[in-house]
Amino acid sequence: MVKIESEEDAYRYKFLGSPSIHINGEDIEKKRRNDEPLYGCRVYKTIDGYSGIPSREMILYAINEALI
């Protein structure tokens, strides 16, 4: 767990807003990994629309991807 306290921290950790989940240093939302870092709130694009939290499927996919 990393506490992001500034815009500089957001850049250092490739932070895309709160909440963010990284596995092995990579954001779980693969399509946004090259987005500009953000020090603020985050929304995730899910199959049900936009959400303030990632879907269970997104988290499981990222875990499986990291295991390969």
PDB file of N, CA, C, O and CB in Angstrom:
ATOM      1  N   MET A   1       0.850  -1.156   0.000  1.00  0.00           N
ATOM      2  CA  MET A   1       0.000   0.000   0.000  1.00  0.00           C
ATOM      3  C   MET A   1       0.910   1.237   0.000  1.00  0.00           C
ATOM      4  O   MET A   1       1.860   1.327   0.778  1.00  0.00           O
ATOM      5  CB  MET A   1      -0.975  -0.012   1.225  1.00  0.00           C
ATOM      6  N   VAL A   2       0.602   2.163  -0.869  1.00  0.00           N
ATOM      7  CA  VAL A   2       1.384   3.393  -0.990  1.00  0.00           C
ATOM      8  C   VAL A   2       0.441   4.579  -0.816  1.00  0.00           C
ATOM      9  O   VAL A   2      -0.592   4.663  -1.480  1.00  0.00           O
ATOM     10  CB  VAL A   2       2.131   3.462  -2.369  1.00  0.00           C
ATOM     11  N   LYS A   3       0.801   5.485   0.071  1.00  0.00           N
ATOM     12  CA  LYS A   3       0.006   6.693   0.274  1.00  0.00           C
ATOM     13  C   LYS A   3       0.483   7.764  -0.712  1.00  0.00           C
ATOM     14  O   LYS A   3       1.653   8.146  -0.704  1.00  0.00           O
ATOM     15  CB  LYS A   3       0.117   7.201   1.752  1.00  0.00           C
ATOM     16  N   ILE A   4      -0.423   8.237  -1.548  1.00  0.00           N
ATOM     17  CA  ILE A   4      -0.100   9.278  -2.529  1.00  0.00           C
ATOM     18  C   ILE A   4      -0.500  10.615  -1.917  1.00  0.00           C
ATOM     19  O   ILE A   4      -1.681  10.872  -1.682  1.00  0.00           O
ATOM     20  CB  ILE A   4      -0.836   9.033  -3.910  1.00  0.00           C
ATOM     21  N   GLU A   5       0.491  11.462  -1.663  1.00  0.00           N
ATOM     22  CA  GLU A   5       0.227  12.719  -0.960  1.00  0.00           C
ATOM     23  C   GLU A   5       0.455  13.967  -1.797  1.00  0.00           C
ATOM     24  O   GLU A   5       0.259  15.084  -1.319  1.00  0.00           O
ATOM     25  CB  GLU A   5       1.078  12.795   0.251  1.00  0.00           C
ATOM     26  N   SER A   6       0.870  13.779  -3.049  1.00  0.00           N
ATOM     27  CA  SER A   6       1.150  14.951  -3.879  1.00  0.00           C
ATOM     28  C   SER A   6       1.096  14.568  -5.360  1.00  0.00           C
ATOM     29  O   SER A   6       1.063  13.390  -5.718  1.00  0.00           O
ATOM     30  CB  SER A   6       2.536  15.556  -3.523  1.00  0.00           C
ATOM     31  N   GLU A   7       1.088  15.581  -6.192  1.00  0.00           N
ATOM     32  CA  GLU A   7       1.142  15.350  -7.629  1.00  0.00           C
ATOM     33  C   GLU A   7       2.449  14.659  -8.015  1.00  0.00           C
ATOM     34  O   GLU A   7       2.470  13.835  -8.930  1.00  0.00           O
ATOM     35  CB  GLU A   7       0.992  16.675  -8.391  1.00  0.00           C
ATOM     36  N   GLU A   8       3.529  14.989  -7.326  1.00  0.00           N
ATOM     37  CA  GLU A   8       4.822  14.350  -7.589  1.00  0.00           C
ATOM     38  C   GLU A   8       4.747  12.855  -7.298  1.00  0.00           C
ATOM     39  O   GLU A   8       5.280  12.046  -8.057  1.00  0.00           O
ATOM     40  CB  GLU A   8       5.935  15.003  -6.741  1.00  0.00           C
ATOM     41  N   ASP A   9       4.084  12.482  -6.196  1.00  0.00           N
ATOM     42  CA  ASP A   9       3.892  11.060  -5.886  1.00  0.00           C
ATOM     43  C   ASP A   9       3.092  10.377  -6.992  1.00  0.00           C
ATOM     44  O   ASP A   9       3.406   9.252  -7.381  1.00  0.00           O
ATOM     45  CB  ASP A   9       3.175  10.890  -4.525  1.00  0.00           C
ATOM     46  N   ALA A  10       2.058  11.052  -7.500  1.00  0.00           N
ATOM     47  CA  ALA A  10       1.231  10.490  -8.564  1.00  0.00           C
ATOM     48  C   ALA A  10       2.097  10.151  -9.779  1.00  0.00           C
ATOM     49  O   ALA A  10       1.936   9.084 -10.372  1.00  0.00           O
ATOM     50  CB  ALA A  10       0.107  11.476  -8.957  1.00  0.00           C
ATOM     51  N   TYR A  11       2.989  11.026 -10.145  1.00  0.00           N
ATOM     52  CA  TYR A  11       3.888  10.772 -11.284  1.00  0.00           C
ATOM     53  C   TYR A  11       4.881   9.654 -10.963  1.00  0.00           C
ATOM     54  O   TYR A  11       5.136   8.788 -11.800  1.00  0.00           O
ATOM     55  CB  TYR A  11       4.652  12.059 -11.665  1.00  0.00           C
ATOM     56  N   ARG A  12       5.428   9.673  -9.773  1.00  0.00           N
ATOM     57  CA  ARG A  12       6.429   8.678  -9.382  1.00  0.00           C
ATOM     58  C   ARG A  12       5.855   7.260  -9.456  1.00  0.00           C
ATOM     59  O   ARG A  12       6.536   6.333  -9.894  1.00  0.00           O
ATOM     60  CB  ARG A  12       6.940   8.966  -7.960  1.00  0.00           C
ATOM     61  N   TYR A  13       4.603   7.100  -9.027  1.00  0.00           N
ATOM     62  CA  TYR A  13       3.998   5.769  -8.955  1.00  0.00           C
ATOM     63  C   TYR A  13       3.015   5.470 -10.087  1.00  0.00           C
ATOM     64  O   TYR A  13       2.296   4.472 -10.035  1.00  0.00           O
ATOM     65  CB  TYR A  13       3.296   5.614  -7.644  1.00  0.00           C
ATOM     66  N   LYS A  14       2.978   6.338 -11.121  1.00  0.00           N
ATOM     67  CA  LYS A  14       2.054   6.156 -12.249  1.00  0.00           C
ATOM     68  C   LYS A  14       0.614   6.013 -11.750  1.00  0.00           C
ATOM     69  O   LYS A  14      -0.142   5.159 -12.211  1.00  0.00           O
ATOM     70  CB  LYS A  14       2.454   4.914 -13.082  1.00  0.00           C
ATOM     71  N   PHE A  15       0.266   6.863 -10.811  1.00  0.00           N
ATOM     72  CA  PHE A  15      -1.031   6.831 -10.148  1.00  0.00           C
ATOM     73  C   PHE A  15      -2.093   7.448 -11.046  1.00  0.00           C
ATOM     74  O   PHE A  15      -1.892   8.534 -11.590  1.00  0.00           O
ATOM     75  CB  PHE A  15      -0.972   7.567  -8.800  1.00  0.00           C
ATOM     76  N   LEU A  16      -3.220   6.764 -11.204  1.00  0.00           N
ATOM     77  CA  LEU A  16      -4.287   7.244 -12.085  1.00  0.00           C
ATOM     78  C   LEU A  16      -5.525   7.679 -11.312  1.00  0.00           C
ATOM     79  O   LEU A  16      -6.628   7.691 -11.858  1.00  0.00           O
ATOM     80  CB  LEU A  16      -4.663   6.164 -13.078  1.00  0.00           C
ATOM     81  N   GLY A  17      -5.350   8.031 -10.063  1.00  0.00           N
ATOM     82  CA  GLY A  17      -6.462   8.488  -9.238  1.00  0.00           C
ATOM     83  C   GLY A  17      -6.831   7.453  -8.192  1.00  0.00           C
ATOM     84  O   GLY A  17      -6.432   6.291  -8.269  1.00  0.00           O
ATOM     85  N   SER A  18      -7.595   7.897  -7.221  1.00  0.00           N
ATOM     86  CA  SER A  18      -7.955   7.040  -6.096  1.00  0.00           C
ATOM     87  C   SER A  18      -9.384   6.523  -6.251  1.00  0.00           C
ATOM     88  O   SER A  18     -10.302   7.303  -6.504  1.00  0.00           O
ATOM     89  CB  SER A  18      -7.805   7.801  -4.768  1.00  0.00           C
ATOM     90  N   PRO A  19      -9.572   5.222  -6.103  1.00  0.00           N
ATOM     91  CA  PRO A  19      -8.605   4.188  -5.739  1.00  0.00           C
ATOM     92  C   PRO A  19      -7.918   3.591  -6.972  1.00  0.00           C
ATOM     93  O   PRO A  19      -8.528   3.455  -8.032  1.00  0.00           O
ATOM     94  CB  PRO A  19      -9.298   3.083  -4.943  1.00  0.00           C
ATOM     95  N   SER A  20      -6.665   3.245  -6.817  1.00  0.00           N
ATOM     96  CA  SER A  20      -5.919   2.558  -7.868  1.00  0.00           C
ATOM     97  C   SER A  20      -5.342   1.279  -7.299  1.00  0.00           C
ATOM     98  O   SER A  20      -4.954   1.221  -6.132  1.00  0.00           O
ATOM     99  CB  SER A  20      -4.797   3.460  -8.447  1.00  0.00           C
ATOM    100  N   ILE A  21      -5.292   0.262  -8.132  1.00  0.00           N
ATOM    101  CA  ILE A  21      -4.696  -1.014  -7.746  1.00  0.00           C
ATOM    102  C   ILE A  21      -3.625  -1.345  -8.774  1.00  0.00           C
ATOM    103  O   ILE A  21      -3.882  -1.364  -9.978  1.00  0.00           O
ATOM    104  CB  ILE A  21      -5.774  -2.157  -7.653  1.00  0.00           C
ATOM    105  N   HIS A  22      -2.425  -1.606  -8.279  1.00  0.00           N
ATOM    106  CA  HIS A  22      -1.323  -2.035  -9.139  1.00  0.00           C
ATOM    107  C   HIS A  22      -0.918  -3.445  -8.733  1.00  0.00           C
ATOM    108  O   HIS A  22      -0.912  -3.789  -7.551  1.00  0.00           O
ATOM    109  CB  HIS A  22      -0.108  -1.053  -9.042  1.00  0.00           C
ATOM    110  N   ILE A  23      -0.584  -4.243  -9.720  1.00  0.00           N
ATOM    111  CA  ILE A  23      -0.044  -5.576  -9.475  1.00  0.00           C
ATOM    112  C   ILE A  23       1.284  -5.650 -10.205  1.00  0.00           C
ATOM    113  O   ILE A  23       1.354  -5.434 -11.414  1.00  0.00           O
ATOM    114  CB  ILE A  23      -1.033  -6.713  -9.949  1.00  0.00           C
ATOM    115  N   ASN A  24       2.340  -5.959  -9.459  1.00  0.00           N
ATOM    116  CA  ASN A  24       3.697  -5.978 -10.020  1.00  0.00           C
ATOM    117  C   ASN A  24       4.035  -4.641 -10.689  1.00  0.00           C
ATOM    118  O   ASN A  24       4.713  -4.611 -11.716  1.00  0.00           O
ATOM    119  CB  ASN A  24       3.841  -7.130 -11.037  1.00  0.00           C
ATOM    120  N   GLY A  25       3.565  -3.553 -10.109  1.00  0.00           N
ATOM    121  CA  GLY A  25       3.880  -2.223 -10.619  1.00  0.00           C
ATOM    122  C   GLY A  25       3.019  -1.760 -11.780  1.00  0.00           C
ATOM    123  O   GLY A  25       3.230  -0.662 -12.294  1.00  0.00           O
ATOM    124  N   GLU A  26       2.050  -2.568 -12.210  1.00  0.00           N
ATOM    125  CA  GLU A  26       1.196  -2.214 -13.350  1.00  0.00           C
ATOM    126  C   GLU A  26      -0.234  -1.983 -12.879  1.00  0.00           C
ATOM    127  O   GLU A  26      -0.762  -2.737 -12.061  1.00  0.00           O
ATOM    128  CB  GLU A  26       1.233  -3.322 -14.432  1.00  0.00           C
ATOM    129  N   ASP A  27      -0.849  -0.936 -13.404  1.00  0.00           N
ATOM    130  CA  ASP A  27      -2.239  -0.662 -13.094  1.00  0.00           C
ATOM    131  C   ASP A  27      -3.114  -1.796 -13.618  1.00  0.00           C
ATOM    132  O   ASP A  27      -2.821  -2.363 -14.671  1.00  0.00           O
ATOM    133  CB  ASP A  27      -2.677   0.690 -13.694  1.00  0.00           C
ATOM    134  N   ILE A  28      -4.188  -2.135 -12.895  1.00  0.00           N
ATOM    135  CA  ILE A  28      -5.033  -3.248 -13.327  1.00  0.00           C
ATOM    136  C   ILE A  28      -5.871  -2.913 -14.559  1.00  0.00           C
ATOM    137  O   ILE A  28      -6.335  -3.820 -15.249  1.00  0.00           O
ATOM    138  CB  ILE A  28      -5.944  -3.666 -12.197  1.00  0.00           C
ATOM    139  N   GLU A  29      -6.072  -1.629 -14.846  1.00  0.00           N
ATOM    140  CA  GLU A  29      -6.849  -1.235 -16.019  1.00  0.00           C
ATOM    141  C   GLU A  29      -5.891  -1.058 -17.198  1.00  0.00           C
ATOM    142  O   GLU A  29      -5.377   0.033 -17.446  1.00  0.00           O
ATOM    143  CB  GLU A  29      -7.659   0.082 -15.746  1.00  0.00           C
ATOM    144  N   LYS A  30      -5.669  -2.147 -17.908  1.00  0.00           N
ATOM    145  CA  LYS A  30      -4.645  -2.223 -18.950  1.00  0.00           C
ATOM    146  C   LYS A  30      -4.749  -1.091 -19.977  1.00  0.00           C
ATOM    147  O   LYS A  30      -3.731  -0.535 -20.390  1.00  0.00           O
ATOM    148  CB  LYS A  30      -4.740  -3.554 -19.658  1.00  0.00           C
ATOM    149  N   LYS A  31      -5.961  -0.751 -20.385  1.00  0.00           N
ATOM    150  CA  LYS A  31      -6.160   0.277 -21.411  1.00  0.00           C
ATOM    151  C   LYS A  31      -5.719   1.663 -20.966  1.00  0.00           C
ATOM    152  O   LYS A  31      -5.528   2.547 -21.802  1.00  0.00           O
ATOM    153  CB  LYS A  31      -7.607   0.322 -21.808  1.00  0.00           C
ATOM    154  N   ARG A  32      -5.554   1.868 -19.662  1.00  0.00           N
ATOM    155  CA  ARG A  32      -5.186   3.201 -19.159  1.00  0.00           C
ATOM    156  C   ARG A  32      -3.748   3.294 -18.667  1.00  0.00           C
ATOM    157  O   ARG A  32      -3.354   4.327 -18.125  1.00  0.00           O
ATOM    158  CB  ARG A  32      -6.111   3.590 -18.042  1.00  0.00           C
ATOM    159  N   ARG A  33      -2.967   2.257 -18.840  1.00  0.00           N
ATOM    160  CA  ARG A  33      -1.605   2.242 -18.294  1.00  0.00           C
ATOM    161  C   ARG A  33      -0.716   3.351 -18.832  1.00  0.00           C
ATOM    162  O   ARG A  33       0.248   3.733 -18.168  1.00  0.00           O
ATOM    163  CB  ARG A  33      -0.964   0.925 -18.582  1.00  0.00           C
ATOM    164  N   ASN A  34      -1.006   3.870 -19.996  1.00  0.00           N
ATOM    165  CA  ASN A  34      -0.194   4.954 -20.555  1.00  0.00           C
ATOM    166  C   ASN A  34      -0.821   6.331 -20.359  1.00  0.00           C
ATOM    167  O   ASN A  34      -0.313   7.323 -20.882  1.00  0.00           O
ATOM    168  CB  ASN A  34       0.035   4.714 -22.025  1.00  0.00           C
ATOM    169  N   ASP A  35      -1.916   6.396 -19.612  1.00  0.00           N
ATOM    170  CA  ASP A  35      -2.551   7.687 -19.333  1.00  0.00           C
ATOM    171  C   ASP A  35      -1.653   8.555 -18.459  1.00  0.00           C
ATOM    172  O   ASP A  35      -0.781   8.061 -17.744  1.00  0.00           O
ATOM    173  CB  ASP A  35      -3.914   7.480 -18.650  1.00  0.00           C
ATOM    174  N   GLU A  36      -1.887   9.839 -18.536  1.00  0.00           N
ATOM    175  CA  GLU A  36      -1.169  10.808 -17.695  1.00  0.00           C
ATOM    176  C   GLU A  36      -1.533  10.559 -16.223  1.00  0.00           C
ATOM    177  O   GLU A  36      -2.714  10.415 -15.906  1.00  0.00           O
ATOM    178  CB  GLU A  36      -1.517  12.288 -18.114  1.00  0.00           C
ATOM    179  N   PRO A  37      -0.548  10.506 -15.324  1.00  0.00           N
ATOM    180  CA  PRO A  37      -0.851  10.330 -13.904  1.00  0.00           C
ATOM    181  C   PRO A  37      -1.796  11.421 -13.392  1.00  0.00           C
ATOM    182  O   PRO A  37      -1.829  12.534 -13.916  1.00  0.00           O
ATOM    183  CB  PRO A  37       0.442  10.331 -13.084  1.00  0.00           C
ATOM    184  N   LEU A  38      -2.557  11.072 -12.361  1.00  0.00           N
ATOM    185  CA  LEU A  38      -3.587  11.961 -11.836  1.00  0.00           C
ATOM    186  C   LEU A  38      -3.587  11.929 -10.317  1.00  0.00           C
ATOM    187  O   LEU A  38      -3.594  10.861  -9.706  1.00  0.00           O
ATOM    188  CB  LEU A  38      -4.969  11.573 -12.377  1.00  0.00           C
ATOM    189  N   TYR A  39      -3.578  13.093  -9.724  1.00  0.00           N
ATOM    190  CA  TYR A  39      -3.699  13.210  -8.272  1.00  0.00           C
ATOM    191  C   TYR A  39      -5.128  13.663  -7.996  1.00  0.00           C
ATOM    192  O   TYR A  39      -5.404  14.859  -7.906  1.00  0.00           O
ATOM    193  CB  TYR A  39      -2.631  14.221  -7.661  1.00  0.00           C
ATOM    194  N   GLY A  40      -6.024  12.703  -7.863  1.00  0.00           N
ATOM    195  CA  GLY A  40      -7.434  13.016  -7.660  1.00  0.00           C
ATOM    196  C   GLY A  40      -8.251  11.738  -7.602  1.00  0.00           C
ATOM    197  O   GLY A  40      -7.718  10.655  -7.363  1.00  0.00           O
ATOM    198  N   CYS A  41      -9.550  11.877  -7.824  1.00  0.00           N
ATOM    199  CA  CYS A  41     -10.460  10.723  -7.797  1.00  0.00           C
ATOM    200  C   CYS A  41     -10.417   9.983  -9.127  1.00  0.00           C
ATOM    201  O   CYS A  41      -9.996  10.529 -10.147  1.00  0.00           O
ATOM    202  CB  CYS A  41     -11.907  11.173  -7.484  1.00  0.00           C
ATOM    203  N   ARG A  42     -10.855   8.747  -9.097  1.00  0.00           N
ATOM    204  CA  ARG A  42     -10.791   7.899 -10.284  1.00  0.00           C
ATOM    205  C   ARG A  42     -12.127   7.220 -10.540  1.00  0.00           C
ATOM    206  O   ARG A  42     -12.881   6.925  -9.612  1.00  0.00           O
ATOM    207  CB  ARG A  42      -9.689   6.851 -10.134  1.00  0.00           C
ATOM    208  N   VAL A  43     -12.405   6.981 -11.809  1.00  0.00           N
ATOM    209  CA  VAL A  43     -13.533   6.140 -12.195  1.00  0.00           C
ATOM    210  C   VAL A  43     -13.004   5.048 -13.116  1.00  0.00           C
ATOM    211  O   VAL A  43     -12.059   5.253 -13.876  1.00  0.00           O
ATOM    212  CB  VAL A  43     -14.664   6.977 -12.893  1.00  0.00           C
ATOM    213  N   TYR A  44     -13.630   3.899 -13.028  1.00  0.00           N
ATOM    214  CA  TYR A  44     -13.275   2.756 -13.853  1.00  0.00           C
ATOM    215  C   TYR A  44     -14.374   2.514 -14.874  1.00  0.00           C
ATOM    216  O   TYR A  44     -15.557   2.651 -14.564  1.00  0.00           O
ATOM    217  CB  TYR A  44     -13.042   1.498 -12.988  1.00  0.00           C
ATOM    218  N   LYS A  45     -13.983   2.153 -16.092  1.00  0.00           N
ATOM    219  CA  LYS A  45     -14.947   1.793 -17.119  1.00  0.00           C
ATOM    220  C   LYS A  45     -15.195   0.287 -17.001  1.00  0.00           C
ATOM    221  O   LYS A  45     -14.294  -0.519 -17.230  1.00  0.00           O
ATOM    222  CB  LYS A  45     -14.434   2.187 -18.560  1.00  0.00           C
ATOM    223  N   THR A  46     -16.417  -0.076 -16.646  1.00  0.00           N
ATOM    224  CA  THR A  46     -16.774  -1.478 -16.477  1.00  0.00           C
ATOM    225  C   THR A  46     -17.856  -1.844 -17.491  1.00  0.00           C
ATOM    226  O   THR A  46     -18.374  -0.976 -18.193  1.00  0.00           O
ATOM    227  CB  THR A  46     -17.256  -1.759 -15.024  1.00  0.00           C
ATOM    228  N   ILE A  47     -18.192  -3.117 -17.563  1.00  0.00           N
ATOM    229  CA  ILE A  47     -19.238  -3.532 -18.501  1.00  0.00           C
ATOM    230  C   ILE A  47     -20.602  -2.975 -18.117  1.00  0.00           C
ATOM    231  O   ILE A  47     -21.507  -2.931 -18.949  1.00  0.00           O
ATOM    232  CB  ILE A  47     -19.307  -5.050 -18.573  1.00  0.00           C
ATOM    233  N   ASP A  48     -20.760  -2.551 -16.869  1.00  0.00           N
ATOM    234  CA  ASP A  48     -22.010  -1.960 -16.391  1.00  0.00           C
ATOM    235  C   ASP A  48     -22.002  -0.436 -16.438  1.00  0.00           C
ATOM    236  O   ASP A  48     -22.953   0.201 -15.986  1.00  0.00           O
ATOM    237  CB  ASP A  48     -22.283  -2.416 -14.981  1.00  0.00           C
ATOM    238  N   GLY A  49     -20.944   0.150 -16.978  1.00  0.00           N
ATOM    239  CA  GLY A  49     -20.811   1.608 -17.024  1.00  0.00           C
ATOM    240  C   GLY A  49     -19.648   2.058 -16.158  1.00  0.00           C
ATOM    241  O   GLY A  49     -18.770   1.261 -15.825  1.00  0.00           O
ATOM    242  N   TYR A  50     -19.639   3.317 -15.797  1.00  0.00           N
ATOM    243  CA  TYR A  50     -18.552   3.864 -14.987  1.00  0.00           C
ATOM    244  C   TYR A  50     -18.810   3.618 -13.501  1.00  0.00           C
ATOM    245  O   TYR A  50     -19.946   3.671 -13.030  1.00  0.00           O
ATOM    246  CB  TYR A  50     -18.385   5.372 -15.256  1.00  0.00           C
ATOM    247  N   SER A  51     -17.724   3.346 -12.778  1.00  0.00           N
ATOM    248  CA  SER A  51     -17.824   3.025 -11.357  1.00  0.00           C
ATOM    249  C   SER A  51     -16.634   3.606 -10.603  1.00  0.00           C
ATOM    250  O   SER A  51     -15.552   3.763 -11.167  1.00  0.00           O
ATOM    251  CB  SER A  51     -17.903   1.500 -11.146  1.00  0.00           C
ATOM    252  N   GLY A  52     -16.835   3.918  -9.352  1.00  0.00           N
ATOM    253  CA  GLY A  52     -15.767   4.421  -8.493  1.00  0.00           C
ATOM    254  C   GLY A  52     -14.849   3.330  -7.978  1.00  0.00           C
ATOM    255  O   GLY A  52     -13.851   3.614  -7.317  1.00  0.00           O
ATOM    256  N   ILE A  53     -15.184   2.080  -8.277  1.00  0.00           N
ATOM    257  CA  ILE A  53     -14.338   0.943  -7.888  1.00  0.00           C
ATOM    258  C   ILE A  53     -14.203  -0.001  -9.081  1.00  0.00           C
ATOM    259  O   ILE A  53     -15.108  -0.084  -9.911  1.00  0.00           O
ATOM    260  CB  ILE A  53     -14.934   0.189  -6.647  1.00  0.00           C
ATOM    261  N   PRO A  54     -13.087  -0.707  -9.169  1.00  0.00           N
ATOM    262  CA  PRO A  54     -12.918  -1.651 -10.278  1.00  0.00           C
ATOM    263  C   PRO A  54     -13.834  -2.855 -10.088  1.00  0.00           C
ATOM    264  O   PRO A  54     -14.189  -3.204  -8.962  1.00  0.00           O
ATOM    265  CB  PRO A  54     -11.445  -2.108 -10.389  1.00  0.00           C
ATOM    266  N   SER A  55     -14.207  -3.479 -11.185  1.00  0.00           N
ATOM    267  CA  SER A  55     -15.040  -4.678 -11.102  1.00  0.00           C
ATOM    268  C   SER A  55     -14.211  -5.863 -10.605  1.00  0.00           C
ATOM    269  O   SER A  55     -12.985  -5.879 -10.715  1.00  0.00           O
ATOM    270  CB  SER A  55     -15.671  -5.001 -12.478  1.00  0.00           C
ATOM    271  N   ARG A  56     -14.898  -6.828 -10.069  1.00  0.00           N
ATOM    272  CA  ARG A  56     -14.255  -8.056  -9.622  1.00  0.00           C
ATOM    273  C   ARG A  56     -13.527  -8.713 -10.796  1.00  0.00           C
ATOM    274  O   ARG A  56     -12.407  -9.202 -10.647  1.00  0.00           O
ATOM    275  CB  ARG A  56     -15.294  -9.028  -9.007  1.00  0.00           C
ATOM    276  N   GLU A  57     -14.170  -8.719 -11.958  1.00  0.00           N
ATOM    277  CA  GLU A  57     -13.587  -9.322 -13.147  1.00  0.00           C
ATOM    278  C   GLU A  57     -12.283  -8.633 -13.549  1.00  0.00           C
ATOM    279  O   GLU A  57     -11.323  -9.295 -13.943  1.00  0.00           O
ATOM    280  CB  GLU A  57     -14.580  -9.269 -14.298  1.00  0.00           C
ATOM    281  N   MET A  58     -12.253  -7.304 -13.448  1.00  0.00           N
ATOM    282  CA  MET A  58     -11.049  -6.551 -13.795  1.00  0.00           C
ATOM    283  C   MET A  58      -9.889  -6.941 -12.872  1.00  0.00           C
ATOM    284  O   MET A  58      -8.756  -7.112 -13.321  1.00  0.00           O
ATOM    285  CB  MET A  58     -11.318  -5.030 -13.709  1.00  0.00           C
ATOM    286  N   ILE A  59     -10.186  -7.078 -11.598  1.00  0.00           N
ATOM    287  CA  ILE A  59      -9.153  -7.456 -10.630  1.00  0.00           C
ATOM    288  C   ILE A  59      -8.664  -8.881 -10.906  1.00  0.00           C
ATOM    289  O   ILE A  59      -7.460  -9.138 -10.911  1.00  0.00           O
ATOM    290  CB  ILE A  59      -9.695  -7.342  -9.180  1.00  0.00           C
ATOM    291  N   LEU A  60      -9.595  -9.797 -11.132  1.00  0.00           N
ATOM    292  CA  LEU A  60      -9.214 -11.191 -11.407  1.00  0.00           C
ATOM    293  C   LEU A  60      -8.403 -11.301 -12.692  1.00  0.00           C
ATOM    294  O   LEU A  60      -7.430 -12.053 -12.743  1.00  0.00           O
ATOM    295  CB  LEU A  60     -10.463 -12.079 -11.502  1.00  0.00           C
ATOM    296  N   TYR A  61      -8.782 -10.572 -13.718  1.00  0.00           N
ATOM    297  CA  TYR A  61      -8.041 -10.583 -14.984  1.00  0.00           C
ATOM    298  C   TYR A  61      -6.601 -10.115 -14.763  1.00  0.00           C
ATOM    299  O   TYR A  61      -5.659 -10.711 -15.284  1.00  0.00           O
ATOM    300  CB  TYR A  61      -8.743  -9.684 -16.033  1.00  0.00           C
ATOM    301  N   ALA A  62      -6.445  -9.050 -13.989  1.00  0.00           N
ATOM    302  CA  ALA A  62      -5.111  -8.504 -13.729  1.00  0.00           C
ATOM    303  C   ALA A  62      -4.254  -9.495 -12.922  1.00  0.00           C
ATOM    304  O   ALA A  62      -3.054  -9.626 -13.164  1.00  0.00           O
ATOM    305  CB  ALA A  62      -5.224  -7.162 -12.974  1.00  0.00           C
ATOM    306  N   ILE A  63      -4.871 -10.172 -11.986  1.00  0.00           N
ATOM    307  CA  ILE A  63      -4.128 -11.181 -11.210  1.00  0.00           C
ATOM    308  C   ILE A  63      -3.681 -12.311 -12.127  1.00  0.00           C
ATOM    309  O   ILE A  63      -2.525 -12.730 -12.088  1.00  0.00           O
ATOM    310  CB  ILE A  63      -4.999 -11.742 -10.048  1.00  0.00           C
ATOM    311  N   ASN A  64      -4.596 -12.797 -12.947  1.00  0.00           N
ATOM    312  CA  ASN A  64      -4.244 -13.872 -13.895  1.00  0.00           C
ATOM    313  C   ASN A  64      -3.159 -13.445 -14.860  1.00  0.00           C
ATOM    314  O   ASN A  64      -2.255 -14.223 -15.165  1.00  0.00           O
ATOM    315  CB  ASN A  64      -5.469 -14.311 -14.679  1.00  0.00           C
ATOM    316  N   GLU A  65      -3.242 -12.204 -15.348  1.00  0.00           N
ATOM    317  CA  GLU A  65      -2.224 -11.669 -16.260  1.00  0.00           C
ATOM    318  C   GLU A  65      -0.856 -11.651 -15.590  1.00  0.00           C
ATOM    319  O   GLU A  65       0.151 -11.954 -16.230  1.00  0.00           O
ATOM    320  CB  GLU A  65      -2.603 -10.250 -16.726  1.00  0.00           C
ATOM    321  N   ALA A  66      -0.811 -11.300 -14.307  1.00  0.00           N
ATOM    322  CA  ALA A  66       0.463 -11.220 -13.580  1.00  0.00           C
ATOM    323  C   ALA A  66       1.066 -12.605 -13.338  1.00  0.00           C
ATOM    324  O   ALA A  66       2.280 -12.741 -13.185  1.00  0.00           O
ATOM    325  CB  ALA A  66       0.262 -10.501 -12.242  1.00  0.00           C
ATOM    326  N   LEU A  67       0.227 -13.613 -13.305  1.00  0.00           N
ATOM    327  CA  LEU A  67       0.707 -14.970 -13.047  1.00  0.00           C
ATOM    328  C   LEU A  67       1.316 -15.633 -14.266  1.00  0.00           C
ATOM    329  O   LEU A  67       2.031 -16.627 -14.141  1.00  0.00           O
ATOM    330  CB  LEU A  67      -0.411 -15.815 -12.536  1.00  0.00           C
ATOM    331  N   ILE A  68       1.038 -15.092 -15.445  1.00  0.00           N
ATOM    332  CA  ILE A  68       1.544 -15.689 -16.695  1.00  0.00           C
ATOM    333  C   ILE A  68       3.002 -15.367 -16.898  1.00  0.00           C
ATOM    334  O   ILE A  68       3.594 -15.785 -17.893  1.00  0.00           O
ATOM    335  CB  ILE A  68       0.739 -15.201 -17.898  1.00  0.00           C
TER     336      ILE A  68
END
